[in-house]
Amino acid sequence: MKVDKLGIDLLTHDPVVILKDMDGSHYLPILIGPFEATAIALALEGAPVPRPLSHDLMRNILETLNANLEQVVIHDIKDSTFFAKLIVRTNGEIQEIDARPSDGIALALRVPAPIFVSDKIVLEEATTEKKTINETEMARFKKFLEDLKPSDFNR
């Protein structure tokens, strides 16, 4: 899958990332935190940052250790919480590292690496109808990201 867009959930007003399969027939919305939304938005825009953010640091660590992020797999959901794993190859060996989907997506966009979603998740959680995000909603989300302050993470 690939990142289709970022938006705001109309019910919770939380950021949401919408993944789309490669043929565009399935969409998977995942609620994420504001920090991860910012990290994903920066990666999608290719925006430079003056100092490495957490996901840039993760990429730098992988590169320094000659490790390769092979893929991110969103593999399970329990109590409305998605679970993912990073598949990392180092010294010829595969390691699976537990991760939040949002962190995996943010890292995959920086490396780059493919994002996979298990059939179970696609069948149970994905929708075949694309929910459109209007311009007003997108402008609100961009304004939200622009106004985000470090103190907002203490709420």
N, C-alpha and C positions, 0 to 999 in steps of 0.2 A: 504494500500500500504506500501511498504518498500523502503528504500533508496537502489537503485541499484548501483549507483556510482556517483562520482563527475567528472567534466570535464571542458573544456573550450569551449565556443561557438565559432565556427569557423568564424562567421561573425563579432561578436562584441568583441571577445576576453575576454568576461566576464565569471566568473565562472557560472557553471550550475549544479544543482542537478537533477539527473534523478531518478524518482520514478517508481517502477514497481509494478503491482498488484500481488497478491499472486500466481496466476496461471501462471504468466509470459507472459500474452497475450497483455497487454497494458503498454506502457511506457509514462511517463509524464515529459518532461524537463521543469525546472523552472529556469530562470535566477536569480541569487542571488548576493549579494555583497561579497567582498573578506573576510570581517570579519566573516560573516555567513558561508562562505565556510570553513574557518579555524576552526570555532566552530564545524561544522558538521564533518569535517575530524578528529579532535581530538576525538570526541565521537565515531566515527566508529572504530578508531584505539585503543580506550581505553587508550589513552596517558594521563599520569598524568600531572597535571599542578601545579606549586609551590603555586599559589594563585588562588582562584576561579575566573573564567571568568564570564561574564554576565549570561550565561545560567546555569552555576553551581550555581550562586547566586540565580537565579530564582528557581532552584530545591531546594536549601536550604531553601528558604523562604516558599515554599509549604510544605516542611517537617516540618518546625518549627511551622507553623500554622495548622498542621494536615489537610492540604488540599491535594486532590488527583487529579492529571491530568488524567482524564478519557480517553480523546482522543483529537486529533488535527483533525480538519475538514477543508479541503481546499474546500470552498463552492462556490466561484464566481470568475469571471474574468471580468474586465472592462478596456477598452483601454490598453490591453496587461498587465494589472497588476492583479495578483492573490490576493485573499482575503482569510484569514483563521480565525478560531476562536479556542480558547482553551476551552475545556469543563472541568470545574473544579468543583469537589464536595467538599464542606466544610460545616461542621455541618449538613450533610444530604441534603443540598440544592445544586442544580446545578447552576453554574454561567457560562455565555458565555463571553469570553474576546476576543476582537478584537486583531488580531496579524498578522504579516507578516508570510507567509508560511515558510520562511527560519528560523525564530525564533522558530516557532512552531515545526519544524522538529528537530532543534538542541536541544530543550527542551525534546521532545518526546524520542529522543535517550538516553538522560541522565536519565530519570525517571524509567523505560521505559513506554511508552504509545503507543497505536496504532495510525496510521495515516490513515485517510479516505479522499477520494476525492469524491465530489458529482458526480452523474451520468451525470449531465449537463457538467461538466468539462471533464470527461472521454470521453463523446461522441463528444465534440467540439474540445478538445485540445490534447488528448492522441493519440499516434500513436501505431499501432500494429507491426510496424517493429522496431526492435532494431537497433539503430544507433550505430555502433561500434566505440569505441574510441581506436585509435591505441596507441602503447607503447610510441611513440614519443610525442604524445599529452599528455598522462598521465604524462610522465617525465617532460614536460614543466609546467604542472599544479602543480606538486609537487615542482618544483624549484620555481615557482611563490609563493607558500605558504611559503616556507622556507625563501625567500628573503623579505617577507612582513614586513614592518616597520610601527610603529604607524603614522609616517608622511605621509604615503601613503593614509590615510583616510581623509586627508585634501584636496585632489584633487577635 
